[in-house]
């Protein structure tokens, strides 16, 4: 899974974080059917990597997004 984000140095930090998280969420969703169908272990791998990266993103970007947004989501990803 190669990550590529269309971010620019002048982008707002919160918008950049949301773009990254949205991308990771779309990767998770794109792999669910393959995991459920037990089609290929690559689906499981890609889903798990996106999940871990999402959890890590929320822990690294504290202060960029309001705690009222981050805390409930972070607790769901533990």
N, C-alpha and C positions, 0 to 999 in steps of 0.2 A: 504494500500500500504506500504509494508515494503521495506526500502531502504537497499541495501547491495552493497558496493563498494569494489572492489579488489584493495585497496590502501596499499602502504607500506611506512613506515617512510622515506625511502631514495628516494622515487619517487620525481621527480621535481614537484614543485607547479603548474606550468602551465599545465602539463600533467594530474595531479590529478583533477584540475578544469575542464579540457576538458572531462575527463572520467565521472565526475559527470553530467555535462551538457548533454553529449551524452546520458547517461542513462535516464535522465529526458525527453529528446526529444523523445527517443524511447517509453517511457511510454505514452507521449502525443499521438504519432502516433498510438500506439496500442489501444487507446481508442476512436479514432475519429469515426470509423465505428459504434461502439456501441452507441455513442452519436447521430450520424446522424440517425440511425435506431430507436432511442428512445427505446432501448432494456431494459435498466436498469439504474436507477439513479447512480449506482456505477460507471458506465463509466464516467458520468459527474463529479462525485466527484474526481475520480482518475486523470482525465484530469486537473481539476482545481488545485488540489494539486500540480501536476507536474509543471504546469504553474507558480504558486506562488513560488514554490521552485526555479525554474529557475530564475525568476525575482529577488528573494532574493540573489541567488548565485552571480549574476552579480553585485549586489550592495555591497556584502561583500568581493568580490575578486578583487576589483579595485586595480590596482598596480601589480597584478599577471599577467594579460594579458594586452597587449598594449591597450591604449585608442582607437586607431583606429579600434580595433576589438570590444571592449566592448561597446563603445558609440552607434554605430548604432543598435546593438542588444538590448541594454538596452532601447533605445527609442522605439523599436518595441514592447517590453514587457510592456510598460506603459499603 
